[in-house]
């Protein structure tokens, strides 16, 4: 029997990672295929593939949007798919992996020889960005929650020296948020150039913070560092006796110097001007323009339910936290909760439009919804995309628009309904809840109308 290995990883490591692993595992059982699946989620690497596993494997499936250490699979037949494809059609993915041509020693030698080149070419900018976001996200969530908890003692309590509120604000705002941009830049560079890119990326990210280039500057610094280091790895060749100096001396020094000077003299000032202009625009948004921004962000959150468009909206909102704008993240989180909550409500309002299995799944979707796991809507969207996706996009757009129009703000960038219980964590809490309810009801009503009646009741 051919043995198949798989690695699943999504940027946040919360839902898609495990949904893809479960789907591939179930499909493998149905097809009587021996499979081992490594997950790289928010809790770290689980069920890690050993060297023995890799040696025995016929093929490896990579369903990931972040770095998964692909170099260890050199010489093996590799099938790369979008993580959403592994969730929606796992049987097809396994069939494709089984149909890959077997590797030969010649293929293995060529793969090893071209490892850096292939890694450089096949991993696109989106994957590098999402790798940076995935490493940054725990820092942002921890810092945001610390700040939110400090507000329990009063919105201005952290200004009093020696208090617990001040200590929590120092941990969250002064330390965790200070690491946000350097972590982002460092791990973008890490995704591009592996370990040698980390130091120049972290330094470039810190300079982005110091120069006022902010989140956008950090992204630029990460890509600069990654590609500069990758260039050095590819083209700098030293005698064998001195080769060890390249990764520990030459690359960190030269790479950091090049990236640092570019950030100070070339990138920092214009990007700071862009960020300042954008911040000014956000600060002066009227209710109408704010609602329009919220509408767009809300629709993006529902469009692919945790996919690239969803992550783009979330990443945009996260980036604004460091500049003191808390409205977009509030709109994004509420809009991300709306799709599964709206579907759950639709199963209650129009049970004849859903099968017994879907009605049961609707309960789980509701739980995922209140936890800000938009992926809970995926099974319904996959089964009926032309009705479900427009419905949830409209509902999330309504939620996002209302949240921004009402001036709702959020200090904690994750946690769903549970962070609403933290005093002062949400600005204009009452209207924020109304925004969430409104979008949920709109989603449910549209689905109740457009869905076809099921034969099974």
C-alpha positions as CSV (number, residue, x, y, z in Angstrom):
1,X,0.0,0.0,0.0
2,X,1.3,3.5,-0.9
3,X,1.8,5.7,2.1
4,X,0.8,9.3,1.8
5,X,1.8,12.2,4.0
6,X,0.1,15.5,4.4
7,X,0.8,18.8,6.1
8,X,-2.0,21.3,6.8
9,X,-1.5,24.9,7.9
10,X,-3.5,28.1,7.7
11,X,-2.3,31.6,8.8
12,X,-4.2,31.7,12.1
13,X,-3.9,28.0,12.8
14,X,-7.4,27.8,14.3
15,X,-9.9,26.2,12.0
16,X,-8.8,25.6,8.4
17,X,-5.7,23.7,9.6
18,X,-7.7,21.0,11.5
19,X,-10.7,21.0,9.1
20,X,-8.4,20.1,6.2
21,X,-6.6,17.4,8.3
22,X,-9.9,15.9,9.3
23,X,-11.3,15.9,5.7
24,X,-8.1,14.3,4.3
25,X,-8.1,11.7,7.0
26,X,-11.7,10.7,6.4
27,X,-11.2,10.6,2.6
28,X,-8.1,8.4,3.1
29,X,-10.1,5.9,5.2
30,X,-12.8,5.7,2.5
31,X,-10.2,5.1,-0.2
32,X,-8.2,2.7,2.0
33,X,-5.1,4.8,1.8
34,X,-2.4,4.9,4.5
35,X,-2.0,8.5,5.5
36,X,-0.3,10.5,8.2
37,X,-1.1,14.2,8.6
38,X,1.0,16.8,10.3
39,X,-0.9,19.9,11.5
40,X,0.8,23.3,12.1
41,X,-1.8,25.2,14.0
42,X,-1.9,27.8,16.8
43,X,-0.7,25.3,19.4
44,X,2.3,24.3,17.3
45,X,3.3,21.3,15.3
46,X,1.2,18.2,16.0
47,X,1.7,14.6,14.7
48,X,5.0,15.7,13.3
49,X,6.4,13.8,10.3
50,X,9.6,12.0,11.1
51,X,12.5,11.3,8.8
52,X,11.4,7.7,8.7
53,X,7.9,8.7,7.6
54,X,9.2,10.9,4.9
55,X,11.6,8.2,3.6
56,X,8.7,5.7,3.4
57,X,6.2,8.1,1.8
58,X,5.2,7.8,-1.8
59,X,4.0,11.4,-2.0
60,X,3.4,14.4,0.2
61,X,0.3,16.7,0.1
62,X,1.0,20.3,1.2
63,X,-2.3,22.1,2.0
64,X,-0.9,25.3,3.5
65,X,-0.8,29.0,3.3
66,X,2.3,29.4,5.5
67,X,5.8,28.0,5.6
68,X,5.8,24.2,6.5
69,X,9.5,23.4,6.2
70,X,9.2,22.1,2.6
71,X,13.0,21.6,2.3
72,X,12.7,18.3,4.3
73,X,10.6,16.8,1.5
74,X,13.3,17.2,-1.2
75,X,13.2,14.4,-3.7
76,X,9.7,13.3,-2.9
77,X,6.6,13.7,-5.1
78,X,4.8,16.8,-3.7
79,X,1.3,17.9,-4.4
80,X,0.5,21.5,-3.4
81,X,-3.1,22.5,-3.0
82,X,-5.0,25.4,-1.5
83,X,-6.2,24.5,2.0
84,X,-9.7,25.2,1.0
85,X,-9.5,22.6,-1.7
86,X,-8.4,20.0,0.8
87,X,-11.5,20.8,2.9
88,X,-14.0,20.8,0.0
89,X,-12.7,17.9,-2.1
90,X,-10.3,15.8,-0.1
91,X,-10.9,12.7,-2.2
92,X,-9.8,14.4,-5.4
93,X,-6.7,15.7,-3.6
94,X,-5.7,12.2,-2.5
95,X,-6.4,10.7,-6.0
96,X,-4.1,13.4,-7.4
97,X,-1.3,12.5,-4.9
98,X,-1.6,8.8,-5.7
99,X,-1.4,9.5,-9.4
100,X,1.9,11.4,-9.1
101,X,4.9,9.8,-11.0
102,X,7.3,7.9,-8.7
103,X,10.6,9.6,-7.8
104,X,13.9,8.3,-9.0
105,X,17.5,8.9,-7.7
106,X,18.0,11.3,-10.6
107,X,15.0,13.3,-9.6
108,X,16.1,13.3,-6.0
109,X,19.6,14.6,-6.9
110,X,18.1,17.3,-9.0
111,X,15.7,18.3,-6.3
112,X,18.5,18.6,-3.7
113,X,20.6,20.6,-6.1
114,X,17.8,23.1,-6.8
115,X,16.3,23.4,-3.3
116,X,16.8,27.1,-2.8
117,X,15.8,28.0,-6.3
118,X,12.6,26.1,-6.2
119,X,11.7,27.4,-2.8
120,X,12.3,30.9,-4.0
121,X,10.1,30.5,-7.0
122,X,7.1,28.5,-5.8
123,X,6.3,30.4,-2.6
124,X,4.5,33.6,-3.6
125,X,4.3,36.9,-1.7
126,X,0.9,36.0,-0.2
127,X,2.3,32.9,1.4
128,X,5.3,34.8,2.9
129,X,3.0,37.5,4.2
130,X,0.7,35.0,5.8
131,X,3.6,33.3,7.4
132,X,4.6,36.6,9.0
133,X,1.0,37.2,10.1
134,X,0.7,33.7,11.6
135,X,3.7,34.3,13.8
136,X,2.7,37.8,14.7
137,X,-1.0,37.0,15.6
138,X,-0.4,35.4,19.0
139,X,1.6,38.5,20.0
140,X,-1.3,40.8,18.9
141,X,-4.0,38.8,20.5
142,X,-2.1,38.5,23.8
143,X,-1.3,42.2,23.8
144,X,-4.8,43.2,22.8
145,X,-6.4,41.1,25.6
146,X,-3.9,42.5,28.1
147,X,-4.9,46.1,27.1
148,X,-8.6,45.1,27.3
149,X,-8.2,43.6,30.8
150,X,-6.4,46.8,32.0
151,X,-9.6,48.7,31.1
152,X,-11.6,46.7,33.6
153,X,-10.1,49.1,36.2
154,X,-11.2,52.1,34.2
155,X,-10.4,53.5,30.8
156,X,-7.8,55.9,32.2
157,X,-6.6,53.7,35.1
158,X,-3.3,52.7,33.4
159,X,-2.0,56.2,33.7
160,X,-1.7,55.8,37.5
161,X,1.8,54.7,38.4
162,X,2.3,51.4,40.2
163,X,-1.2,50.0,39.6
164,X,-2.1,46.7,38.1
165,X,-3.7,48.5,35.2
166,X,-0.5,50.2,34.4
167,X,1.4,46.9,34.5
168,X,-1.1,45.2,32.2
169,X,-0.9,48.2,29.8
170,X,2.9,48.0,29.9
171,X,2.8,44.3,29.0
172,X,0.2,44.6,26.3
173,X,0.8,48.0,24.7
174,X,4.4,48.7,25.7
175,X,5.8,45.3,25.1
176,X,3.6,43.0,23.0
177,X,2.4,45.6,20.5
178,X,6.0,46.9,20.3
179,X,7.0,43.4,19.0
180,X,4.2,43.3,16.5
181,X,5.9,44.8,13.4
182,X,9.3,43.3,14.1
183,X,7.7,39.8,14.4
184,X,5.8,40.4,11.1
185,X,8.9,41.5,9.2
186,X,11.1,38.9,10.7
187,X,9.0,35.9,9.8
188,X,8.2,37.2,6.3
189,X,11.9,37.2,5.8
190,X,12.1,33.8,7.4
191,X,9.5,32.4,5.0
192,X,11.5,33.7,2.0
193,X,15.1,32.9,3.1
194,X,14.7,30.6,6.1
195,X,16.7,31.1,9.3
196,X,19.3,33.5,7.8
197,X,16.6,36.0,6.9
198,X,15.3,36.3,10.5
199,X,17.9,38.8,11.9
200,X,17.7,41.3,9.0
201,X,13.9,41.0,9.0
202,X,13.6,41.6,12.8
203,X,15.9,44.6,12.6
204,X,14.1,46.0,9.6
205,X,10.8,45.6,11.3
206,X,12.1,47.5,14.4
207,X,13.4,50.3,12.2
208,X,9.9,50.4,10.5
209,X,8.5,51.1,14.0
210,X,11.2,53.7,14.9
211,X,10.8,55.6,11.6
212,X,7.1,55.7,11.9
213,X,6.6,53.5,8.8
214,X,4.5,51.2,10.9
215,X,2.8,48.1,9.7
216,X,3.2,48.9,6.0
217,X,6.9,49.6,6.5
218,X,7.2,46.3,8.4
219,X,5.8,44.4,5.4
220,X,8.3,46.1,3.1
221,X,11.2,45.5,5.5
222,X,10.3,41.8,5.7
223,X,10.3,41.3,1.9
224,X,13.4,43.4,1.5
225,X,15.3,41.3,4.1
226,X,14.0,38.0,2.7
227,X,15.0,38.7,-0.9
228,X,18.3,40.4,0.0
229,X,19.3,37.4,2.1
230,X,18.0,34.9,-0.5
231,X,20.2,36.7,-3.1
232,X,23.2,36.5,-0.9
233,X,22.6,32.8,-0.2
234,X,22.4,32.1,-3.9
235,X,25.2,34.1,-5.3
236,X,27.9,34.4,-2.6
237,X,30.2,31.4,-2.7
238,X,33.0,31.0,-0.3
239,X,35.8,28.5,0.0
240,X,34.8,25.4,1.9
241,X,37.0,26.4,4.9
242,X,35.1,29.7,5.2
243,X,31.6,28.6,4.3
244,X,30.5,28.6,7.9
245,X,31.0,32.3,8.1
246,X,28.3,33.0,5.6
247,X,25.2,32.2,7.8
248,X,26.6,33.4,11.1
249,X,28.6,36.5,10.2
250,X,28.3,37.7,6.6
251,X,24.6,37.4,6.0
252,X,23.5,38.8,9.4
253,X,25.9,41.8,9.1
254,X,25.6,42.6,5.4
255,X,21.9,41.8,5.2
256,X,21.0,43.9,8.3
257,X,23.1,46.8,7.1
258,X,21.6,46.8,3.6
259,X,18.0,46.5,4.9
260,X,18.6,49.0,7.7
261,X,20.1,51.7,5.5
262,X,17.3,51.2,2.9
263,X,14.7,51.6,5.7
264,X,16.3,54.7,7.1
265,X,17.3,56.5,3.9
266,X,14.8,55.2,1.3
267,X,11.7,53.5,2.7
268,X,11.1,55.1,6.1
269,X,10.2,58.7,5.1
270,X,7.8,58.1,2.2
271,X,6.1,55.2,3.9
272,X,5.6,57.3,7.1
273,X,4.0,60.0,4.9
274,X,1.7,57.4,3.4
275,X,0.8,56.0,6.9
276,X,0.3,59.5,8.3
277,X,-2.0,60.5,5.4
278,X,-4.0,57.3,5.8
279,X,-4.2,57.8,9.6
280,X,-5.5,61.3,9.0
281,X,-8.1,60.0,6.5
282,X,-9.3,57.4,9.0
283,X,-9.4,60.0,11.9
284,X,-11.6,62.3,9.8
285,X,-14.0,59.7,8.4
286,X,-17.6,60.7,8.4
287,X,-20.3,58.3,9.2
288,X,-21.0,57.7,5.5
289,X,-17.4,56.9,4.5
290,X,-16.9,54.9,7.7
291,X,-20.0,52.8,6.8
292,X,-18.6,52.3,3.3
293,X,-15.3,51.0,4.6
294,X,-17.1,48.7,7.1
295,X,-19.3,47.4,4.3
296,X,-16.3,46.5,2.1
297,X,-14.4,44.9,5.0
298,X,-17.5,43.0,6.1
299,X,-18.1,41.6,2.6
300,X,-14.5,40.5,2.4
301,X,-14.7,38.6,5.7
302,X,-17.6,36.5,4.3
303,X,-16.4,36.1,0.7
304,X,-14.1,33.1,1.3
305,X,-14.6,32.5,5.1
306,X,-11.1,32.3,6.3
307,X,-9.4,32.3,2.9
308,X,-7.1,34.9,1.3
309,X,-9.7,37.7,1.0
310,X,-10.9,37.2,4.6
311,X,-7.3,37.2,5.8
312,X,-6.5,40.3,3.8
313,X,-9.3,42.2,5.6
314,X,-8.3,40.9,9.0
315,X,-4.6,41.7,8.4
316,X,-5.6,45.2,7.3
317,X,-7.6,45.8,10.5
318,X,-4.8,44.2,12.7
319,X,-2.3,46.6,11.2
320,X,-4.3,49.6,12.3
321,X,-4.3,48.6,15.9
322,X,-0.7,49.7,16.2
323,X,-1.7,53.2,15.0
324,X,-4.6,53.5,17.5
325,X,-7.6,52.9,15.2
326,X,-9.9,50.3,16.8
327,X,-13.0,50.7,14.6
328,X,-11.9,48.5,11.6
329,X,-11.0,45.5,13.8
330,X,-14.4,45.8,15.6
331,X,-16.2,45.7,12.2
332,X,-14.0,42.8,11.0
333,X,-14.6,40.6,14.0
334,X,-18.4,41.2,14.0
335,X,-18.6,40.6,10.3
336,X,-16.5,37.4,10.7
337,X,-19.0,36.1,13.3
338,X,-22.0,36.9,11.2
339,X,-21.9,34.1,8.5
340,X,-22.0,31.0,10.8
341,X,-24.4,32.8,13.2
342,X,-26.7,33.7,10.3
343,X,-26.7,30.2,8.9
344,X,-27.5,28.8,12.4
345,X,-30.5,31.2,12.7
346,X,-31.6,30.3,9.2
347,X,-31.8,26.6,10.2
348,X,-34.2,27.6,12.9
349,X,-36.3,30.0,10.9
350,X,-36.6,27.8,7.8
351,X,-35.9,24.2,8.9
352,X,-37.5,22.8,5.7
353,X,-34.9,24.4,3.6
354,X,-32.2,22.3,5.3
355,X,-31.6,18.6,5.7
356,X,-31.5,17.0,9.1
357,X,-27.8,16.8,8.9
358,X,-27.5,20.5,8.0
359,X,-29.8,21.5,10.9
360,X,-27.5,19.6,13.2
361,X,-24.4,21.2,11.7
362,X,-26.1,24.6,12.1
363,X,-25.8,24.2,15.9
364,X,-22.0,23.7,15.6
365,X,-21.9,26.7,13.2
366,X,-23.5,28.8,15.9
367,X,-20.9,27.9,18.4
368,X,-18.1,28.6,16.0
369,X,-19.8,31.9,15.1
370,X,-19.8,33.3,18.6
371,X,-16.1,32.3,18.8
372,X,-15.2,34.3,15.7
373,X,-14.5,31.3,13.6
374,X,-15.9,32.2,10.2
375,X,-14.9,28.8,8.8
376,X,-18.1,27.3,10.5
377,X,-20.0,28.5,7.4
378,X,-17.8,26.6,4.9
379,X,-19.7,23.3,4.8
380,X,-22.9,25.1,3.9
381,X,-21.2,27.3,1.3
382,X,-19.5,24.3,-0.3
383,X,-22.8,22.5,-0.6
384,X,-24.7,25.5,-2.1
385,X,-22.2,28.3,-3.0
386,X,-24.4,30.3,-5.3
387,X,-27.0,30.9,-2.7
388,X,-25.0,30.8,0.6
389,X,-22.0,33.0,-0.3
390,X,-24.0,36.0,-1.6
391,X,-26.3,35.7,1.4
392,X,-23.6,35.7,4.0
393,X,-21.7,38.5,2.2
394,X,-24.7,40.8,2.4
395,X,-25.2,40.0,6.0
396,X,-21.6,40.6,6.9
397,X,-21.5,43.8,4.9
398,X,-24.5,45.1,6.9
399,X,-22.8,44.2,10.1
400,X,-19.5,45.9,9.1
401,X,-21.2,49.0,7.8
402,X,-23.3,49.5,10.9
403,X,-20.4,48.8,13.3
404,X,-18.2,51.5,11.6
405,X,-21.1,53.9,11.2
406,X,-22.0,53.6,15.0
407,X,-18.3,54.2,15.9
408,X,-17.9,50.9,17.6
409,X,-14.3,50.1,18.7
410,X,-12.6,46.9,19.9
411,X,-9.3,46.6,21.9
412,X,-9.0,42.8,21.7
413,X,-8.4,41.5,18.1
414,X,-9.9,38.0,18.7
415,X,-12.1,36.1,21.1
416,X,-15.6,36.6,19.6
417,X,-18.5,37.2,21.9
418,X,-16.4,36.4,25.0
419,X,-14.4,39.6,24.8
420,X,-17.6,41.6,24.9
421,X,-17.8,40.6,28.6
422,X,-14.6,42.5,29.4
423,X,-15.6,46.0,30.7
424,X,-14.5,48.8,28.4
425,X,-13.0,46.4,25.8
426,X,-15.7,47.5,23.3
427,X,-16.6,51.1,22.6
428,X,-20.3,51.7,22.0
429,X,-21.1,48.1,23.1
430,X,-24.9,48.4,22.7
431,X,-24.8,49.5,19.1
432,X,-22.0,47.0,18.4
433,X,-24.2,44.1,19.5
434,X,-27.1,45.5,17.4
435,X,-24.8,45.6,14.4
436,X,-24.0,41.9,14.9
437,X,-27.6,41.0,15.4
438,X,-28.7,42.9,12.4
439,X,-26.3,41.2,10.0
440,X,-27.1,37.8,11.5
441,X,-30.8,38.4,10.9
442,X,-30.3,39.7,7.4
443,X,-28.2,36.6,6.5
444,X,-30.8,34.3,8.0
445,X,-33.8,36.0,6.2
446,X,-32.1,36.0,2.8
447,X,-31.1,32.3,3.2
448,X,-34.7,31.5,4.3
449,X,-35.9,32.9,1.0
450,X,-33.3,31.8,-1.6
451,X,-32.6,28.3,-0.3
452,X,-34.6,25.5,-2.0
453,X,-36.7,23.3,0.1
454,X,-35.1,20.0,1.0
455,X,-36.9,16.7,0.3
456,X,-35.8,15.4,3.7
457,X,-37.5,17.1,6.6
